Amino acid sequence: MNKKVLMIAGLAMTALLGGCANTTALEESVATLGNKVDQLSADVSSLKSEQGKLSADVKDAKAAAMDAQAEAKRANDRLDNVASRYKK
């Protein structure tokens, strides 16, 4: 009976040690995932920077459009005043 218990314990220890021997593949997988996360972080940072630049460009374009609209209104008001002065 004692030999059977020792044999089962020996098989269990062998199985446990054999399961732990494959850590290199796991470490490689974790390293690969870490590299992918680093690459994605860099991509997100780049996209945030680009989005900030585009946002500034949009604000500048909006300001220019508002200035052009104000100048057009001012020109139209001047033309309306000139037209109202001349009567037949």
VMD Tcl script that builds the backbone (N, CA, C; Angstrom):
set m [mol new atoms 264]
animate dup $m
set s [atomselect $m all]
$s set {name element resname resid chain x y z} {
  {N N MET 1 A 0.825 -1.188 0.000}
  {CA C MET 1 A 0.000 0.000 0.000}
  {C C MET 1 A 0.870 1.253 0.000}
  {N N ASN 2 A 1.922 1.191 0.769}
  {CA C ASN 2 A 2.823 2.324 0.884}
  {C C ASN 2 A 3.531 2.601 -0.445}
  {N N LYS 3 A 3.842 1.544 -1.197}
  {CA C LYS 3 A 4.490 1.718 -2.493}
  {C C LYS 3 A 3.555 2.405 -3.485}
  {N N LYS 4 A 2.262 2.094 -3.426}
  {CA C LYS 4 A 1.283 2.706 -4.318}
  {C C LYS 4 A 1.154 4.208 -4.028}
  {N N VAL 5 A 1.161 4.543 -2.778}
  {CA C VAL 5 A 1.046 5.952 -2.397}
  {C C VAL 5 A 2.283 6.713 -2.862}
  {N N LEU 6 A 3.454 6.118 -2.674}
  {CA C LEU 6 A 4.686 6.760 -3.122}
  {C C LEU 6 A 4.722 6.890 -4.643}
  {N N MET 7 A 4.216 5.871 -5.321}
  {CA C MET 7 A 4.204 5.904 -6.776}
  {C C MET 7 A 3.245 6.992 -7.284}
  {N N ILE 8 A 2.085 7.107 -6.671}
  {CA C ILE 8 A 1.116 8.141 -7.053}
  {C C ILE 8 A 1.683 9.528 -6.751}
  {N N ALA 9 A 2.329 9.672 -5.616}
  {CA C ALA 9 A 2.934 10.950 -5.256}
  {C C ALA 9 A 4.050 11.304 -6.238}
  {N N GLY 10 A 4.829 10.312 -6.631}
  {CA C GLY 10 A 5.905 10.534 -7.606}
  {C C GLY 10 A 5.348 10.961 -8.949}
  {N N LEU 11 A 4.276 10.323 -9.400}
  {CA C LEU 11 A 3.642 10.711 -10.661}
  {C C LEU 11 A 3.070 12.126 -10.580}
  {N N ALA 12 A 2.489 12.449 -9.438}
  {CA C ALA 12 A 1.922 13.791 -9.268}
  {C C ALA 12 A 3.022 14.844 -9.314}
  {N N MET 13 A 4.146 14.580 -8.655}
  {CA C MET 13 A 5.260 15.524 -8.659}
  {C C MET 13 A 5.830 15.674 -10.073}
  {N N THR 14 A 5.936 14.567 -10.794}
  {CA C THR 14 A 6.428 14.613 -12.169}
  {C C THR 14 A 5.504 15.448 -13.043}
  {N N ALA 15 A 4.208 15.256 -12.865}
  {CA C ALA 15 A 3.235 16.015 -13.646}
  {C C ALA 15 A 3.325 17.505 -13.317}
  {N N LEU 16 A 3.485 17.827 -12.043}
  {CA C LEU 16 A 3.598 19.232 -11.647}
  {C C LEU 16 A 4.860 19.870 -12.202}
  {N N LEU 17 A 5.969 19.155 -12.119}
  {CA C LEU 17 A 7.225 19.693 -12.632}
  {C C LEU 17 A 7.194 19.819 -14.150}
  {N N GLY 18 A 6.564 18.866 -14.803}
  {CA C GLY 18 A 6.432 18.924 -16.261}
  {C C GLY 18 A 5.568 20.085 -16.690}
  {N N GLY 19 A 4.547 20.413 -15.928}
  {CA C GLY 19 A 3.676 21.546 -16.245}
  {C C GLY 19 A 4.386 22.869 -16.074}
  {N N CYS 20 A 5.287 22.940 -15.140}
  {CA C CYS 20 A 6.022 24.180 -14.888}
  {C C CYS 20 A 7.169 24.385 -15.870}
  {N N ALA 21 A 7.542 23.370 -16.600}
  {CA C ALA 21 A 8.692 23.471 -17.497}
  {C C ALA 21 A 8.396 24.323 -18.721}
  {N N ASN 22 A 7.142 24.577 -19.053}
  {CA C ASN 22 A 6.772 25.291 -20.269}
  {C C ASN 22 A 6.567 26.789 -19.992}
  {N N THR 23 A 7.356 27.353 -19.114}
  {CA C THR 23 A 7.187 28.775 -18.799}
  {C C THR 23 A 7.827 29.677 -19.839}
  {N N THR 24 A 8.756 29.170 -20.637}
  {CA C THR 24 A 9.394 30.023 -21.644}
  {C C THR 24 A 8.395 30.479 -22.701}
  {N N ALA 25 A 7.503 29.588 -23.105}
  {CA C ALA 25 A 6.482 29.965 -24.082}
  {C C ALA 25 A 5.552 31.016 -23.481}
  {N N LEU 26 A 5.225 30.850 -22.216}
  {CA C LEU 26 A 4.370 31.816 -21.539}
  {C C LEU 26 A 5.084 33.165 -21.418}
  {N N GLU 27 A 6.361 33.143 -21.089}
  {CA C GLU 27 A 7.128 34.384 -20.983}
  {C C GLU 27 A 7.238 35.087 -22.337}
  {N N GLU 28 A 7.428 34.320 -23.396}
  {CA C GLU 28 A 7.486 34.894 -24.734}
  {C C GLU 28 A 6.147 35.521 -25.106}
  {N N SER 29 A 5.073 34.846 -24.750}
  {CA C SER 29 A 3.739 35.364 -25.042}
  {C C SER 29 A 3.488 36.664 -24.282}
  {N N VAL 30 A 3.877 36.705 -23.024}
  {CA C VAL 30 A 3.704 37.917 -22.222}
  {C C VAL 30 A 4.563 39.046 -22.790}
  {N N ALA 31 A 5.784 38.737 -23.205}
  {CA C ALA 31 A 6.659 39.755 -23.782}
  {C C ALA 31 A 6.069 40.294 -25.088}
  {N N THR 32 A 5.519 39.411 -25.908}
  {CA C THR 32 A 4.896 39.829 -27.167}
  {C C THR 32 A 3.704 40.741 -26.894}
  {N N LEU 33 A 2.891 40.356 -25.920}
  {CA C LEU 33 A 1.735 41.187 -25.582}
  {C C LEU 33 A 2.178 42.531 -25.019}
  {N N GLY 34 A 3.239 42.529 -24.238}
  {CA C GLY 34 A 3.771 43.783 -23.706}
  {C C GLY 34 A 4.239 44.702 -24.818}
  {N N ASN 35 A 4.904 44.130 -25.825}
  {CA C ASN 35 A 5.352 44.926 -26.975}
  {C C ASN 35 A 4.168 45.504 -27.741}
  {N N LYS 36 A 3.126 44.699 -27.892}
  {CA C LYS 36 A 1.935 45.185 -28.593}
  {C C LYS 36 A 1.275 46.323 -27.826}
  {N N VAL 37 A 1.217 46.196 -26.510}
  {CA C VAL 37 A 0.630 47.257 -25.686}
  {C C VAL 37 A 1.453 48.535 -25.812}
  {N N ASP 38 A 2.778 48.400 -25.799}
  {CA C ASP 38 A 3.642 49.575 -25.955}
  {C C ASP 38 A 3.408 50.241 -27.309}
  {N N GLN 39 A 3.285 49.446 -28.362}
  {CA C GLN 39 A 3.047 49.991 -29.706}
  {C C GLN 39 A 1.698 50.705 -29.764}
  {N N LEU 40 A 0.675 50.098 -29.158}
  {CA C LEU 40 A -0.646 50.732 -29.158}
  {C C LEU 40 A -0.627 52.031 -28.360}
  {N N SER 41 A 0.107 52.057 -27.266}
  {CA C SER 41 A 0.224 53.288 -26.480}
  {C C SER 41 A 0.884 54.389 -27.297}
  {N N ALA 42 A 1.913 54.040 -28.038}
  {CA C ALA 42 A 2.583 55.022 -28.893}
  {C C ALA 42 A 1.634 55.519 -29.982}
  {N N ASP 43 A 0.850 54.613 -30.560}
  {CA C ASP 43 A -0.110 54.999 -31.596}
  {C C ASP 43 A -1.170 55.945 -31.030}
  {N N VAL 44 A -1.663 55.646 -29.838}
  {CA C VAL 44 A -2.677 56.491 -29.214}
  {C C VAL 44 A -2.100 57.881 -28.932}
  {N N SER 45 A -0.881 57.917 -28.454}
  {CA C SER 45 A -0.233 59.207 -28.189}
  {C C SER 45 A -0.090 60.016 -29.476}
  {N N SER 46 A 0.317 59.367 -30.539}
  {CA C SER 46 A 0.458 60.032 -31.834}
  {C C SER 46 A -0.887 60.555 -32.332}
  {N N LEU 47 A -1.921 59.742 -32.192}
  {CA C LEU 47 A -3.250 60.157 -32.641}
  {C C LEU 47 A -3.779 61.327 -31.812}
  {N N LYS 48 A -3.486 61.333 -30.510}
  {CA C LYS 48 A -3.912 62.456 -29.667}
  {C C LYS 48 A -3.236 63.739 -30.115}
  {N N SER 49 A -1.960 63.655 -30.429}
  {CA C SER 49 A -1.228 64.824 -30.895}
  {C C SER 49 A -1.813 65.335 -32.208}
  {N N GLU 50 A -2.063 64.424 -33.120}
  {CA C GLU 50 A -2.632 64.796 -34.419}
  {C C GLU 50 A -4.022 65.400 -34.259}
  {N N GLN 51 A -4.815 64.833 -33.366}
  {CA C GLN 51 A -6.156 65.352 -33.122}
  {C C GLN 51 A -6.088 66.761 -32.544}
  {N N GLY 52 A -5.126 67.011 -31.673}
  {CA C GLY 52 A -4.961 68.354 -31.119}
  {C C GLY 52 A -4.616 69.370 -32.196}
  {N N LYS 53 A -3.733 68.988 -33.115}
  {CA C LYS 53 A -3.376 69.883 -34.216}
  {C C LYS 53 A -4.585 70.157 -35.114}
  {N N LEU 54 A -5.344 69.105 -35.410}
  {CA C LEU 54 A -6.526 69.287 -36.260}
  {C C LEU 54 A -7.564 70.164 -35.573}
  {N N SER 55 A -7.704 70.004 -34.272}
  {CA C SER 55 A -8.649 70.825 -33.526}
  {C C SER 55 A -8.250 72.300 -33.586}
  {N N ALA 56 A -6.958 72.576 -33.461}
  {CA C ALA 56 A -6.480 73.960 -33.564}
  {C C ALA 56 A -6.729 74.512 -34.963}
  {N N ASP 57 A -6.509 73.686 -35.986}
  {CA C ASP 57 A -6.768 74.119 -37.367}
  {C C ASP 57 A -8.245 74.439 -37.580}
  {N N VAL 58 A -9.106 73.632 -37.012}
  {CA C VAL 58 A -10.553 73.866 -37.140}
  {C C VAL 58 A -10.937 75.177 -36.458}
  {N N LYS 59 A -10.364 75.434 -35.284}
  {CA C LYS 59 A -10.666 76.691 -34.587}
  {C C LYS 59 A -10.198 77.893 -35.407}
  {N N ASP 60 A -9.015 77.776 -36.002}
  {CA C ASP 60 A -8.501 78.868 -36.836}
  {C C ASP 60 A -9.391 79.091 -38.052}
  {N N ALA 61 A -9.829 78.004 -38.681}
  {CA C ALA 61 A -10.694 78.114 -39.853}
  {C C ALA 61 A -12.040 78.731 -39.474}
  {N N LYS 62 A -12.562 78.365 -38.313}
  {CA C LYS 62 A -13.840 78.920 -37.859}
  {C C LYS 62 A -13.705 80.417 -37.600}
  {N N ALA 63 A -12.592 80.820 -36.979}
  {CA C ALA 63 A -12.365 82.245 -36.720}
  {C C ALA 63 A -12.246 83.013 -38.034}
  {N N ALA 64 A -11.541 82.452 -39.006}
  {CA C ALA 64 A -11.398 83.106 -40.310}
  {C C ALA 64 A -12.749 83.235 -41.002}
  {N N ALA 65 A -13.575 82.208 -40.908}
  {CA C ALA 65 A -14.905 82.255 -41.524}
  {C C ALA 65 A -15.774 83.313 -40.851}
  {N N MET 66 A -15.675 83.420 -39.545}
  {CA C MET 66 A -16.461 84.434 -38.829}
  {C C MET 66 A -16.004 85.850 -39.222}
  {N N ASP 67 A -14.681 86.027 -39.358}
  {CA C ASP 67 A -14.163 87.331 -39.786}
  {C C ASP 67 A -14.641 87.668 -41.191}
  {N N ALA 68 A -14.610 86.699 -42.075}
  {CA C ALA 68 A -15.058 86.923 -43.454}
  {C C ALA 68 A -16.548 87.251 -43.484}
  {N N GLN 69 A -17.307 86.575 -42.636}
  {CA C GLN 69 A -18.750 86.838 -42.592}
  {C C GLN 69 A -19.011 88.261 -42.076}
  {N N ALA 70 A -18.281 88.677 -41.050}
  {CA C ALA 70 A -18.454 90.030 -40.517}
  {C C ALA 70 A -18.058 91.075 -41.558}
  {N N GLU 71 A -16.973 90.830 -42.268}
  {CA C GLU 71 A -16.530 91.770 -43.304}
  {C C GLU 71 A -17.548 91.845 -44.446}
  {N N ALA 72 A -18.140 90.703 -44.808}
  {CA C ALA 72 A -19.164 90.689 -45.864}
  {C C ALA 72 A -20.398 91.467 -45.419}
  {N N LYS 73 A -20.780 91.316 -44.171}
  {CA C LYS 73 A -21.948 92.065 -43.658}
  {C C LYS 73 A -21.656 93.562 -43.671}
  {N N ARG 74 A -20.454 93.929 -43.268}
  {CA C ARG 74 A -20.081 95.339 -43.259}
  {C C ARG 74 A -20.096 95.906 -44.690}
  {N N ALA 75 A -19.594 95.147 -45.651}
  {CA C ALA 75 A -19.600 95.587 -47.048}
  {C C ALA 75 A -21.030 95.711 -47.571}
  {N N ASN 76 A -21.881 94.772 -47.232}
  {CA C ASN 76 A -23.287 94.834 -47.672}
  {C C ASN 76 A -23.991 96.038 -47.066}
  {N N ASP 77 A -23.695 96.333 -45.799}
  {CA C ASP 77 A -24.307 97.513 -45.172}
  {C C ASP 77 A -23.863 98.793 -45.872}
  {N N ARG 78 A -22.580 98.867 -46.252}
  {CA C ARG 78 A -22.091 100.040 -46.979}
  {C C ARG 78 A -22.797 100.177 -48.328}
  {N N LEU 79 A -22.952 99.041 -49.027}
  {CA C LEU 79 A -23.635 99.087 -50.329}
  {C C LEU 79 A -25.096 99.496 -50.171}
  {N N ASP 80 A -25.736 99.033 -49.099}
  {CA C ASP 80 A -27.128 99.425 -48.861}
  {C C ASP 80 A -27.222 100.929 -48.611}
  {N N ASN 81 A -26.270 101.485 -47.882}
  {CA C ASN 81 A -26.274 102.927 -47.631}
  {C C ASN 81 A -26.042 103.705 -48.912}
  {N N VAL 82 A -25.158 103.249 -49.766}
  {CA C VAL 82 A -24.886 103.923 -51.029}
  {C C VAL 82 A -26.134 103.862 -51.911}
  {N N ALA 83 A -26.784 102.723 -51.961}
  {CA C ALA 83 A -27.974 102.563 -52.806}
  {C C ALA 83 A -29.142 103.417 -52.312}
  {N N SER 84 A -29.244 103.602 -51.019}
  {CA C SER 84 A -30.373 104.395 -50.493}
  {C C SER 84 A -30.164 105.901 -50.729}
  {N N ARG 85 A -28.962 106.346 -50.972}
  {CA C ARG 85 A -28.683 107.763 -51.213}
  {C C ARG 85 A -29.143 108.185 -52.615}
  {N N TYR 86 A -29.043 107.261 -53.557}
  {CA C TYR 86 A -29.403 107.608 -54.929}
  {C C TYR 86 A -30.858 107.290 -55.169}
  {N N LYS 87 A -31.613 108.303 -55.482}
  {CA C LYS 87 A -33.035 108.105 -55.766}
  {C C LYS 87 A -33.330 108.746 -57.116}
  {N N LYS 88 A -34.244 108.160 -57.824}
  {CA C LYS 88 A -34.634 108.713 -59.130}
  {C C LYS 88 A -35.753 109.672 -58.958}
}
mol reanalyze $m
mol bondsrecalc $m
mol representation Tube
mol addrep $m
